[in-house]
Amino acid sequence: MHQEFRIQIEEGNINPLEFAIKARMIIKALEQTLTDTQYLAINEQEKHGKTAEMFGAVATTSEMGVKYDYESCNDIEWIILKENVERTTEMLKAREKWLRSLTKPENIVDGNGEIVTITPPIKRSTTTLKVTMK
């Protein structure tokens, strides 16, 4: 089916911008509806046992996104490692902010006393169509 849409767009039978906007609106509405009614779909699936088959698809329930609360372990080594990670992350973010502020190469003296040329980071991005719903 997606090939048919693509062909119609490429042949000029469908306005590509209009299609993109309408498709994003439909996708957003469907995603939100799925989120809002997921508990109902889970309840319905459970009526069928372990699996429910419909329209050539199989639906099962499973536990996803399992998270562990390590703070409840009272492990001092974990606490120290976590603090080190947080401190290092803050230092890394500060250094990245400084590197982004560079407008031209800059010579600095490193920890070994050597002069090193630091260059501004390369900015990379991808052009995409952003659709905002009003």
N, CA, C and O atoms as CSV, one atom per row, in Angstrom:
chain,resi,resn,atom,element,x,y,z
A,1,MET,N,N,0.822,-1.191,0.000
A,1,MET,CA,C,0.000,0.000,0.000
A,1,MET,C,C,0.870,1.262,0.000
A,1,MET,O,O,0.560,2.232,-0.692
A,2,HIS,N,N,1.959,1.246,0.778
A,2,HIS,CA,C,2.801,2.441,0.830
A,2,HIS,C,C,3.398,2.760,-0.534
A,2,HIS,O,O,3.645,3.923,-0.851
A,3,GLN,N,N,3.631,1.722,-1.346
A,3,GLN,CA,C,4.167,1.952,-2.697
A,3,GLN,C,C,3.168,2.754,-3.529
A,3,GLN,O,O,3.560,3.618,-4.314
A,4,GLU,N,N,1.889,2.469,-3.356
A,4,GLU,CA,C,0.855,3.176,-4.105
A,4,GLU,C,C,0.843,4.660,-3.738
A,4,GLU,O,O,0.738,5.520,-4.612
A,5,PHE,N,N,0.952,4.955,-2.426
A,5,PHE,CA,C,1.012,6.352,-1.997
A,5,PHE,C,C,2.244,7.034,-2.602
A,5,PHE,O,O,2.153,8.135,-3.144
A,6,ARG,N,N,3.402,6.359,-2.499
A,6,ARG,CA,C,4.645,6.944,-2.996
A,6,ARG,C,C,4.538,7.245,-4.483
A,6,ARG,O,O,4.936,8.321,-4.928
A,7,ILE,N,N,4.005,6.308,-5.252
A,7,ILE,CA,C,3.870,6.501,-6.703
A,7,ILE,C,C,2.941,7.674,-7.000
A,7,ILE,O,O,3.244,8.504,-7.857
A,8,GLN,N,N,1.808,7.748,-6.295
A,8,GLN,CA,C,0.860,8.844,-6.515
A,8,GLN,C,C,1.487,10.196,-6.193
A,8,GLN,O,O,1.233,11.183,-6.883
A,9,ILE,N,N,2.307,10.242,-5.144
A,9,ILE,CA,C,2.990,11.484,-4.778
A,9,ILE,C,C,4.037,11.840,-5.824
A,9,ILE,O,O,4.106,12.983,-6.276
A,10,GLU,N,N,4.858,10.856,-6.212
A,10,GLU,CA,C,5.924,11.107,-7.188
A,10,GLU,C,C,5.367,11.505,-8.555
A,10,GLU,O,O,5.989,12.289,-9.271
A,11,GLU,N,N,4.216,10.977,-8.917
A,11,GLU,CA,C,3.610,11.318,-10.210
A,11,GLU,C,C,2.841,12.635,-10.165
A,11,GLU,O,O,2.322,13.088,-11.185
A,12,GLY,N,N,2.765,13.251,-8.984
A,12,GLY,CA,C,2.111,14.549,-8.874
A,12,GLY,C,C,0.619,14.489,-8.691
A,12,GLY,O,O,-0.053,15.517,-8.782
A,13,ASN,N,N,0.077,13.307,-8.433
A,13,ASN,CA,C,-1.360,13.174,-8.235
A,13,ASN,C,C,-1.786,13.574,-6.822
A,13,ASN,O,O,-2.951,13.887,-6.579
A,14,ILE,N,N,-0.823,13.558,-5.891
A,14,ILE,CA,C,-1.086,13.952,-4.511
A,14,ILE,C,C,-0.050,15.005,-4.136
A,14,ILE,O,O,1.139,14.837,-4.404
A,15,ASN,N,N,-0.503,16.089,-3.516
A,15,ASN,CA,C,0.403,17.139,-3.061
A,15,ASN,C,C,1.255,16.578,-1.922
A,15,ASN,O,O,0.706,16.168,-0.900
A,16,PRO,N,N,2.598,16.547,-2.075
A,16,PRO,CA,C,3.439,15.912,-1.055
A,16,PRO,C,C,3.392,16.609,0.304
A,16,PRO,O,O,3.448,15.936,1.333
A,17,LEU,N,N,3.291,17.930,0.332
A,17,LEU,CA,C,3.229,18.642,1.610
A,17,LEU,C,C,1.892,18.378,2.294
A,17,LEU,O,O,1.844,18.136,3.500
A,18,GLU,N,N,0.819,18.424,1.529
A,18,GLU,CA,C,-0.504,18.152,2.089
A,18,GLU,C,C,-0.558,16.722,2.636
A,18,GLU,O,O,-1.098,16.488,3.717
A,19,PHE,N,N,0.005,15.769,1.887
A,19,PHE,CA,C,0.029,14.386,2.334
A,19,PHE,C,C,0.817,14.265,3.634
A,19,PHE,O,O,0.366,13.600,4.566
A,20,ALA,N,N,1.997,14.900,3.711
A,20,ALA,CA,C,2.846,14.814,4.903
A,20,ALA,C,C,2.121,15.347,6.125
A,20,ALA,O,O,2.161,14.739,7.195
A,21,ILE,N,N,1.457,16.488,5.963
A,21,ILE,CA,C,0.752,17.090,7.101
A,21,ILE,C,C,-0.417,16.217,7.534
A,21,ILE,O,O,-0.580,15.957,8.727
A,22,LYS,N,N,-1.220,15.766,6.604
A,22,LYS,CA,C,-2.372,14.932,6.950
A,22,LYS,C,C,-1.917,13.596,7.553
A,22,LYS,O,O,-2.519,13.109,8.510
A,23,ALA,N,N,-0.859,13.010,6.993
A,23,ALA,CA,C,-0.363,11.734,7.512
A,23,ALA,C,C,0.129,11.899,8.943
A,23,ALA,O,O,-0.152,11.059,9.798
A,24,ARG,N,N,0.872,12.991,9.212
A,24,ARG,CA,C,1.362,13.214,10.587
A,24,ARG,C,C,0.189,13.402,11.551
A,24,ARG,O,O,0.235,12.930,12.687
A,25,MET,N,N,-0.858,14.089,11.098
A,25,MET,CA,C,-2.025,14.294,11.962
A,25,MET,C,C,-2.692,12.960,12.285
A,25,MET,O,O,-3.068,12.707,13.430
A,26,ILE,N,N,-2.837,12.109,11.270
A,26,ILE,CA,C,-3.472,10.808,11.472
A,26,ILE,C,C,-2.611,9.934,12.373
A,26,ILE,O,O,-3.126,9.286,13.284
A,27,ILE,N,N,-1.294,9.908,12.124
A,27,ILE,CA,C,-0.379,9.108,12.939
A,27,ILE,C,C,-0.443,9.547,14.395
A,27,ILE,O,O,-0.525,8.712,15.296
A,28,LYS,N,N,-0.406,10.853,14.624
A,28,LYS,CA,C,-0.449,11.370,16.006
A,28,LYS,C,C,-1.763,10.980,16.678
A,28,LYS,O,O,-1.768,10.567,17.838
A,29,ALA,N,N,-2.866,11.109,15.961
A,29,ALA,CA,C,-4.171,10.762,16.527
A,29,ALA,C,C,-4.245,9.271,16.851
A,29,ALA,O,O,-4.770,8.887,17.896
A,30,LEU,N,N,-3.721,8.431,15.958
A,30,LEU,CA,C,-3.749,6.990,16.194
A,30,LEU,C,C,-2.850,6.605,17.368
A,30,LEU,O,O,-3.237,5.791,18.206
A,31,GLU,N,N,-1.646,7.191,17.429
A,31,GLU,CA,C,-0.733,6.889,18.535
A,31,GLU,C,C,-1.350,7.274,19.880
A,31,GLU,O,O,-1.262,6.518,20.848
A,32,GLN,N,N,-1.969,8.446,19.937
A,32,GLN,CA,C,-2.579,8.895,21.183
A,32,GLN,C,C,-3.750,7.996,21.567
A,32,GLN,O,O,-3.927,7.661,22.738
A,33,THR,N,N,-4.541,7.612,20.581
A,33,THR,CA,C,-5.680,6.732,20.854
A,33,THR,C,C,-5.190,5.370,21.340
A,33,THR,O,O,-5.770,4.798,22.263
A,34,LEU,N,N,-4.122,4.843,20.721
A,34,LEU,CA,C,-3.544,3.569,21.184
A,34,LEU,C,C,-3.066,3.681,22.621
A,34,LEU,O,O,-3.310,2.786,23.429
A,35,THR,N,N,-2.392,4.765,22.943
A,35,THR,CA,C,-1.906,4.975,24.307
A,35,THR,C,C,-3.068,5.051,25.288
A,35,THR,O,O,-3.030,4.434,26.352
A,36,ASP,N,N,-4.092,5.802,24.930
A,36,ASP,CA,C,-5.228,6.014,25.825
A,36,ASP,C,C,-6.075,4.761,26.038
A,36,ASP,O,O,-6.741,4.627,27.065
A,37,THR,N,N,-6.050,3.842,25.067
A,37,THR,CA,C,-6.917,2.657,25.161
A,37,THR,C,C,-6.134,1.353,25.298
A,37,THR,O,O,-6.715,0.274,25.181
A,38,GLN,N,N,-4.834,1.434,25.543
A,38,GLN,CA,C,-4.019,0.223,25.629
A,38,GLN,C,C,-4.523,-0.733,26.696
A,38,GLN,O,O,-4.548,-1.946,26.485
A,39,TYR,N,N,-4.925,-0.197,27.840
A,39,TYR,CA,C,-5.410,-1.071,28.918
A,39,TYR,C,C,-6.638,-1.860,28.470
A,39,TYR,O,O,-6.818,-3.004,28.887
A,40,LEU,N,N,-7.477,-1.272,27.636
A,40,LEU,CA,C,-8.654,-1.979,27.138
A,40,LEU,C,C,-8.245,-3.098,26.178
A,40,LEU,O,O,-8.818,-4.187,26.206
A,41,ALA,N,N,-7.250,-2.823,25.327
A,41,ALA,CA,C,-6.768,-3.836,24.393
A,41,ALA,C,C,-6.109,-4.991,25.151
A,41,ALA,O,O,-6.267,-6.151,24.773
A,42,ILE,N,N,-5.371,-4.675,26.221
A,42,ILE,CA,C,-4.743,-5.721,27.038
A,42,ILE,C,C,-5.826,-6.584,27.689
A,42,ILE,O,O,-5.726,-7.811,27.690
A,43,ASN,N,N,-6.844,-5.954,28.233
A,43,ASN,CA,C,-7.949,-6.709,28.839
A,43,ASN,C,C,-8.611,-7.629,27.813
A,43,ASN,O,O,-8.940,-8.774,28.123
A,44,GLU,N,N,-8.801,-7.137,26.614
A,44,GLU,CA,C,-9.430,-7.944,25.555
A,44,GLU,C,C,-8.521,-9.098,25.151
A,44,GLU,O,O,-8.988,-10.222,24.963
A,45,GLN,N,N,-7.233,-8.828,25.018
A,45,GLN,CA,C,-6.290,-9.881,24.630
A,45,GLN,C,C,-6.254,-10.983,25.668
A,45,GLN,O,O,-6.192,-12.159,25.309
A,46,GLU,N,N,-6.290,-10.638,26.936
A,46,GLU,CA,C,-6.222,-11.626,28.013
A,46,GLU,C,C,-7.420,-12.572,28.011
A,46,GLU,O,O,-7.340,-13.671,28.558
A,47,LYS,N,N,-8.519,-12.158,27.406
A,47,LYS,CA,C,-9.692,-13.036,27.284
A,47,LYS,C,C,-9.396,-14.215,26.350
A,47,LYS,O,O,-10.071,-15.243,26.408
A,48,HIS,N,N,-8.371,-14.057,25.482
A,48,HIS,CA,C,-8.037,-15.079,24.486
A,48,HIS,C,C,-6.939,-16.025,24.966
A,48,HIS,O,O,-6.529,-16.907,24.212
A,49,GLY,N,N,-6.461,-15.872,26.177
A,49,GLY,CA,C,-5.374,-16.716,26.663
A,49,GLY,C,C,-4.029,-16.055,26.418
A,49,GLY,O,O,-3.910,-14.832,26.490
A,50,LYS,N,N,-3.001,-16.873,26.123
A,50,LYS,CA,C,-1.652,-16.328,25.939
A,50,LYS,C,C,-1.531,-15.491,24.672
A,50,LYS,O,O,-0.810,-14.493,24.654
A,51,THR,N,N,-2.229,-15.888,23.616
A,51,THR,CA,C,-2.135,-15.151,22.350
A,51,THR,C,C,-3.520,-14.963,21.749
A,51,THR,O,O,-4.448,-15.737,21.988
A,52,ALA,N,N,-3.615,-13.912,20.967
A,52,ALA,CA,C,-4.839,-13.664,20.201
A,52,ALA,C,C,-4.411,-13.422,18.757
A,52,ALA,O,O,-3.522,-12.612,18.500
A,53,GLU,N,N,-5.032,-14.113,17.830
A,53,GLU,CA,C,-4.695,-13.954,16.418
A,53,GLU,C,C,-5.838,-13.263,15.695
A,53,GLU,O,O,-6.995,-13.676,15.775
A,54,MET,N,N,-5.474,-12.179,14.972
A,54,MET,CA,C,-6.453,-11.442,14.181
A,54,MET,C,C,-5.760,-10.796,12.994
A,54,MET,O,O,-4.646,-10.292,13.134
A,55,PHE,N,N,-6.388,-10.800,11.846
A,55,PHE,CA,C,-5.914,-10.087,10.663
A,55,PHE,C,C,-4.480,-10.456,10.291
A,55,PHE,O,O,-3.733,-9.616,9.792
A,56,GLY,N,N,-4.096,-11.704,10.531
A,56,GLY,CA,C,-2.749,-12.140,10.199
A,56,GLY,C,C,-1.692,-11.683,11.188
A,56,GLY,O,O,-0.500,-11.731,10.884
A,57,ALA,N,N,-2.109,-11.243,12.366
A,57,ALA,CA,C,-1.168,-10.794,13.394
A,57,ALA,C,C,-1.436,-11.563,14.679
A,57,ALA,O,O,-2.543,-12.052,14.908
A,58,VAL,N,N,-0.407,-11.662,15.512
A,58,VAL,CA,C,-0.529,-12.334,16.797
A,58,VAL,C,C,-0.283,-11.305,17.890
A,58,VAL,O,O,0.725,-10.599,17.858
A,59,ALA,N,N,-1.184,-11.211,18.848
A,59,ALA,CA,C,-1.053,-10.277,19.964
A,59,ALA,C,C,-0.817,-11.059,21.246
A,59,ALA,O,O,-1.536,-12.009,21.553
A,60,THR,N,N,0.201,-10.643,21.987
A,60,THR,CA,C,0.493,-11.232,23.296
A,60,THR,C,C,0.798,-10.087,24.256
A,60,THR,O,O,1.154,-8.989,23.830
A,61,THR,N,N,0.657,-10.348,25.539
A,61,THR,CA,C,1.069,-9.342,26.515
A,61,THR,C,C,2.440,-9.746,27.051
A,61,THR,O,O,2.750,-10.931,27.176
A,62,SER,N,N,3.246,-8.749,27.362
A,62,SER,CA,C,4.566,-9.018,27.936
A,62,SER,C,C,4.992,-7.826,28.764
A,62,SER,O,O,4.503,-6.714,28.569
A,63,GLU,N,N,5.896,-8.061,29.677
A,63,GLU,CA,C,6.441,-6.989,30.506
A,63,GLU,C,C,7.527,-6.272,29.713
A,63,GLU,O,O,8.450,-6.909,29.207
A,64,MET,N,N,7.420,-4.968,29.604
A,64,MET,CA,C,8.383,-4.173,28.845
A,64,MET,C,C,8.917,-3.060,29.737
A,64,MET,O,O,8.259,-2.631,30.685
A,65,GLY,N,N,10.103,-2.611,29.419
A,65,GLY,CA,C,10.649,-1.464,30.123
A,65,GLY,C,C,10.895,-1.718,31.602
A,65,GLY,O,O,10.633,-0.850,32.435
A,66,VAL,N,N,11.399,-2.906,31.931
A,66,VAL,CA,C,11.684,-3.221,33.329
A,66,VAL,C,C,12.784,-2.289,33.831
A,66,VAL,O,O,13.787,-2.085,33.148
A,67,LYS,N,N,12.597,-1.733,35.008
A,67,LYS,CA,C,13.578,-0.835,35.618
A,67,LYS,C,C,13.892,-1.329,37.021
A,67,LYS,O,O,13.028,-1.860,37.719
A,68,TYR,N,N,15.134,-1.145,37.419
A,68,TYR,CA,C,15.567,-1.540,38.749
A,68,TYR,C,C,15.872,-0.301,39.575
A,68,TYR,O,O,16.413,0.677,39.058
A,69,ASP,N,N,15.528,-0.337,40.856
A,69,ASP,CA,C,15.818,0.751,41.777
A,69,ASP,C,C,17.036,0.348,42.592
A,69,ASP,O,O,16.910,-0.310,43.624
A,70,TYR,N,N,18.221,0.745,42.124
A,70,TYR,CA,C,19.466,0.367,42.788
A,70,TYR,C,C,19.699,1.147,44.081
A,70,TYR,O,O,20.437,0.687,44.953
A,71,GLU,N,N,19.082,2.316,44.214
A,71,GLU,CA,C,19.264,3.092,45.431
A,71,GLU,C,C,18.730,2.339,46.647
A,71,GLU,O,O,19.215,2.542,47.760
A,72,SER,N,N,17.759,1.490,46.452
A,72,SER,CA,C,17.180,0.734,47.565
A,72,SER,C,C,18.100,-0.388,48.051
A,72,SER,O,O,17.833,-0.986,49.093
A,73,CYS,N,N,19.185,-0.687,47.314
A,73,CYS,CA,C,20.094,-1.775,47.683
A,73,CYS,C,C,21.011,-1.422,48.848
A,73,CYS,O,O,21.537,-2.315,49.512
A,74,ASN,N,N,21.207,-0.141,49.101
A,74,ASN,CA,C,22.100,0.308,50.173
A,74,ASN,C,C,23.544,-0.158,49.935
A,74,ASN,O,O,24.263,-0.477,50.882
A,75,ASP,N,N,23.962,-0.193,48.656
A,75,ASP,CA,C,25.314,-0.630,48.291
A,75,ASP,C,C,26.206,0.601,48.156
A,75,ASP,O,O,26.029,1.390,47.228
A,76,ILE,N,N,27.149,0.774,49.059
A,76,ILE,CA,C,27.997,1.963,49.083
A,76,ILE,C,C,28.838,2.066,47.812
A,76,ILE,O,O,29.067,3.170,47.319
A,77,GLU,N,N,29.301,0.940,47.276
A,77,GLU,CA,C,30.108,0.985,46.048
A,77,GLU,C,C,29.277,1.534,44.889
A,77,GLU,O,O,29.765,2.337,44.094
A,78,TRP,N,N,28.010,1.092,44.797
A,78,TRP,CA,C,27.136,1.600,43.743
A,78,TRP,C,C,26.913,3.099,43.911
A,78,TRP,O,O,26.922,3.839,42.928
A,79,ILE,N,N,26.712,3.551,45.149
A,79,ILE,CA,C,26.476,4.968,45.432
A,79,ILE,C,C,27.686,5.802,44.990
A,79,ILE,O,O,27.525,6.858,44.378
A,80,ILE,N,N,28.885,5.326,45.300
A,80,ILE,CA,C,30.108,6.052,44.911
A,80,ILE,C,C,30.242,6.091,43.395
A,80,ILE,O,O,30.542,7.140,42.825
A,81,LEU,N,N,30.023,4.961,42.743
A,81,LEU,CA,C,30.111,4.920,41.280
A,81,LEU,C,C,29.080,5.856,40.641
A,81,LEU,O,O,29.386,6.559,39.679
A,82,LYS,N,N,27.869,5.860,41.179
A,82,LYS,CA,C,26.803,6.733,40.655
A,82,LYS,C,C,27.194,8.200,40.795
A,82,LYS,O,O,26.993,8.986,39.869
A,83,GLU,N,N,27.750,8.573,41.945
A,83,GLU,CA,C,28.199,9.955,42.161
A,83,GLU,C,C,29.314,10.312,41.183
A,83,GLU,O,O,29.340,11.424,40.655
A,84,ASN,N,N,30.240,9.376,40.935
A,84,ASN,CA,C,31.319,9.616,39.975
A,84,ASN,C,C,30.777,9.821,38.568
A,84,ASN,O,O,31.247,10.692,37.836
A,85,VAL,N,N,29.793,9.022,38.192
A,85,VAL,CA,C,29.180,9.159,36.864
A,85,VAL,C,C,28.513,10.526,36.734
A,85,VAL,O,O,28.674,11.204,35.719
A,86,GLU,N,N,27.763,10.931,37.762
A,86,GLU,CA,C,27.070,12.221,37.713
A,86,GLU,C,C,28.068,13.377,37.622
A,86,GLU,O,O,27.872,14.321,36.857
A,87,ARG,N,N,29.137,13.290,38.412
A,87,ARG,CA,C,30.156,14.337,38.395
A,87,ARG,C,C,30.846,14.385,37.022
A,87,ARG,O,O,31.061,15.461,36.465
A,88,THR,N,N,31.185,13.218,36.494
A,88,THR,CA,C,31.844,13.141,35.186
A,88,THR,C,C,30.913,13.651,34.087
A,88,THR,O,O,31.355,14.343,33.171
A,89,THR,N,N,29.640,13.316,34.175
A,89,THR,CA,C,28.663,13.779,33.183
A,89,THR,C,C,28.565,15.302,33.197
A,89,THR,O,O,28.506,15.932,32.141
A,90,GLU,N,N,28.548,15.889,34.383
A,90,GLU,CA,C,28.502,17.355,34.492
A,90,GLU,C,C,29.761,17.978,33.882
A,90,GLU,O,O,29.682,18.982,33.173
A,91,MET,N,N,30.916,17.379,34.160
A,91,MET,CA,C,32.178,17.894,33.613
A,91,MET,C,C,32.191,17.778,32.088
A,91,MET,O,O,32.651,18.686,31.395
A,92,LEU,N,N,31.685,16.656,31.570
A,92,LEU,CA,C,31.627,16.454,30.121
A,92,LEU,C,C,30.711,17.484,29.468
A,92,LEU,O,O,31.062,18.054,28.435
A,93,LYS,N,N,29.542,17.729,30.056
A,93,LYS,CA,C,28.615,18.724,29.505
A,93,LYS,C,C,29.234,20.112,29.507
A,93,LYS,O,O,29.072,20.860,28.543
A,94,ALA,N,N,29.937,20.466,30.569
A,94,ALA,CA,C,30.598,21.776,30.639
A,94,ALA,C,C,31.661,21.892,29.556
A,94,ALA,O,O,31.781,22.930,28.905
A,95,ARG,N,N,32.438,20.817,29.364
A,95,ARG,CA,C,33.486,20.833,28.338
A,95,ARG,C,C,32.873,20.940,26.947
A,95,ARG,O,O,33.388,21.674,26.104
A,96,GLU,N,N,31.785,20.224,26.695
A,96,GLU,CA,C,31.107,20.293,25.402
A,96,GLU,C,C,30.551,21.690,25.152
A,96,GLU,O,O,30.593,22.186,24.026
A,97,LYS,N,N,30.033,22.323,26.195
A,97,LYS,CA,C,29.527,23.695,26.066
A,97,LYS,C,C,30.671,24.627,25.679
A,97,LYS,O,O,30.513,25.484,24.809
A,98,TRP,N,N,31.832,24.458,26.331
A,98,TRP,CA,C,32.995,25.284,25.999
A,98,TRP,C,C,33.439,25.033,24.555
A,98,TRP,O,O,33.739,25.980,23.829
A,99,LEU,N,N,33.484,23.774,24.137
A,99,LEU,CA,C,33.890,23.452,22.765
A,99,LEU,C,C,32.929,24.074,21.754
A,99,LEU,O,O,33.365,24.553,20.707
A,100,ARG,N,N,31.617,24.073,22.053
A,100,ARG,CA,C,30.640,24.691,21.147
A,100,ARG,C,C,30.850,26.197,21.044
A,100,ARG,O,O,30.484,26.805,20.039
A,101,SER,N,N,31.435,26.802,22.072
A,101,SER,CA,C,31.641,28.251,22.056
A,101,SER,C,C,32.827,28.660,21.178
A,101,SER,O,O,32.974,29.836,20.848
A,102,LEU,N,N,33.668,27.702,20.801
A,102,LEU,CA,C,34.826,28.029,19.960
A,102,LEU,C,C,34.363,28.452,18.569
A,102,LEU,O,O,33.477,27.835,17.977
A,103,THR,N,N,34.978,29.512,18.063
A,103,THR,CA,C,34.652,29.968,16.706
A,103,THR,C,C,35.804,29.715,15.744
A,103,THR,O,O,35.634,29.786,14.527
A,104,LYS,N,N,36.985,29.417,16.299
A,104,LYS,CA,C,38.163,29.126,15.469
A,104,LYS,C,C,39.072,28.199,16.274
A,104,LYS,O,O,38.902,28.068,17.486
A,105,PRO,N,N,40.044,27.549,15.604
A,105,PRO,CA,C,40.975,26.690,16.338
A,105,PRO,C,C,41.696,27.474,17.442
A,105,PRO,O,O,41.983,28.662,17.298
A,106,GLU,N,N,41.974,26.783,18.533
A,106,GLU,CA,C,42.609,27.424,19.676
A,106,GLU,C,C,43.699,26.507,20.223
A,106,GLU,O,O,43.482,25.306,20.378
A,107,ASN,N,N,44.871,27.072,20.514
A,107,ASN,CA,C,45.966,26.300,21.090
A,107,ASN,C,C,45.848,26.305,22.606
A,107,ASN,O,O,45.638,27.348,23.225
A,108,ILE,N,N,45.990,25.106,23.200
A,108,ILE,CA,C,45.977,24.989,24.657
A,108,ILE,C,C,47.142,24.107,25.085
A,108,ILE,O,O,47.707,23.376,24.272
A,109,VAL,N,N,47.490,24.177,26.333
A,109,VAL,CA,C,48.522,23.318,26.884
A,109,VAL,C,C,47.809,22.175,27.601
A,109,VAL,O,O,47.008,22.406,28.507
A,110,ASP,N,N,48.106,20.926,27.186
A,110,ASP,CA,C,47.432,19.779,27.794
A,110,ASP,C,C,48.090,19.386,29.111
A,110,ASP,O,O,49.020,20.057,29.558
A,111,GLY,N,N,47.631,18.329,29.726
A,111,GLY,CA,C,48.118,17.876,31.016
A,111,GLY,C,C,49.587,17.475,31.013
A,111,GLY,O,O,50.225,17.433,32.065
A,112,ASN,N,N,50.130,17.177,29.822
A,112,ASN,CA,C,51.535,16.793,29.711
A,112,ASN,C,C,52.428,17.977,29.370
A,112,ASN,O,O,53.628,17.809,29.154
A,113,GLY,N,N,51.849,19.174,29.321
A,113,GLY,CA,C,52.630,20.367,28.994
A,113,GLY,C,C,52.824,20.583,27.506
A,113,GLY,O,O,53.579,21.468,27.103
A,114,GLU,N,N,52.150,19.782,26.677
A,114,GLU,CA,C,52.276,19.926,25.224
A,114,GLU,C,C,51.199,20.874,24.704
A,114,GLU,O,O,50.095,20.945,25.243
A,115,ILE,N,N,51.553,21.605,23.633
A,115,ILE,CA,C,50.585,22.497,22.989
A,115,ILE,C,C,49.771,21.669,21.997
A,115,ILE,O,O,50.311,20.986,21.127
A,116,VAL,N,N,48.455,21.758,22.162
A,116,VAL,CA,C,47.533,21.011,21.313
A,116,VAL,C,C,46.542,21.996,20.711
A,116,VAL,O,O,46.068,22.904,21.393
A,117,THR,N,N,46.233,21.816,19.439
A,117,THR,CA,C,45.244,22.678,18.784
A,117,THR,C,C,43.867,22.044,18.907
A,117,THR,O,O,43.632,20.928,18.445
A,118,ILE,N,N,42.969,22.777,19.537
A,118,ILE,CA,C,41.574,22.347,19.699
A,118,ILE,C,C,40.744,23.070,18.641
A,118,ILE,O,O,40.830,24.290,18.502
A,119,THR,N,N,39.945,22.316,17.901
A,119,THR,CA,C,39.110,22.926,16.866
A,119,THR,C,C,37.645,22.885,17.292
A,119,THR,O,O,37.255,22.027,18.084
A,120,PRO,N,N,36.834,23.799,16.775
A,120,PRO,CA,C,35.398,23.758,17.096
A,120,PRO,C,C,34.799,22.432,16.615
A,120,PRO,O,O,35.269,21.875,15.623
A,121,PRO,N,N,33.781,21.924,17.294
A,121,PRO,CA,C,33.159,20.670,16.857
A,121,PRO,C,C,32.423,20.863,15.533
A,121,PRO,O,O,31.967,21.958,15.205
A,122,ILE,N,N,32.326,19.785,14.798
A,122,ILE,CA,C,31.591,19.810,13.530
A,122,ILE,C,C,30.107,19.658,13.858
A,122,ILE,O,O,29.704,18.722,14.548
A,123,LYS,N,N,29.317,20.577,13.361
A,123,LYS,CA,C,27.873,20.523,13.593
A,123,LYS,C,C,27.241,19.701,12.476
A,123,LYS,O,O,27.417,20.000,11.295
A,124,ARG,N,N,26.517,18.680,12.855
A,124,ARG,CA,C,25.840,17.821,11.881
A,124,ARG,C,C,24.336,17.878,12.159
A,124,ARG,O,O,23.908,17.947,13.311
A,125,SER,N,N,23.566,17.848,11.117
A,125,SER,CA,C,22.114,17.834,11.287
A,125,SER,C,C,21.481,17.164,10.082
A,125,SER,O,O,22.131,16.924,9.065
A,126,THR,N,N,20.220,16.874,10.219
A,126,THR,CA,C,19.443,16.285,9.145
A,126,THR,C,C,18.246,17.188,8.894
A,126,THR,O,O,17.548,17.581,9.829
A,127,THR,N,N,18.017,17.510,7.648
A,127,THR,CA,C,16.851,18.321,7.313
A,127,THR,C,C,15.621,17.425,7.308
A,127,THR,O,O,15.604,16.373,6.668
A,128,THR,N,N,14.607,17.852,8.020
A,128,THR,CA,C,13.369,17.086,8.088
A,128,THR,C,C,12.193,18.051,8.085
A,128,THR,O,O,12.356,19.246,8.333
A,129,LEU,N,N,11.040,17.536,7.811
A,129,LEU,CA,C,9.826,18.353,7.839
A,129,LEU,C,C,9.231,18.274,9.228
A,129,LEU,O,O,8.901,17.188,9.704
A,130,LYS,N,N,9.093,19.409,9.877
A,130,LYS,CA,C,8.486,19.463,11.200
A,130,LYS,C,C,7.054,19.924,11.040
A,130,LYS,O,O,6.794,20.976,10.456
A,131,VAL,N,N,6.132,19.143,11.555
A,131,VAL,CA,C,4.712,19.484,11.490
A,131,VAL,C,C,4.220,19.683,12.914
A,131,VAL,O,O,4.296,18.769,13.735
A,132,THR,N,N,3.711,20.887,13.210
A,132,THR,CA,C,3.196,21.216,14.531
A,132,THR,C,C,1.691,21.365,14.453
A,132,THR,O,O,1.170,22.109,13.623
A,133,MET,N,N,0.999,20.652,15.324
A,133,MET,CA,C,-0.474,20.708,15.313
A,133,MET,C,C,-0.930,21.933,16.113
A,133,MET,O,O,-0.385,22.240,17.173
A,134,LYS,N,N,-1.937,22.618,15.581
A,134,LYS,CA,C,-2.494,23.782,16.285
A,134,LYS,C,C,-3.712,23.367,17.055
A,134,LYS,O,O,-4.334,24.197,17.719
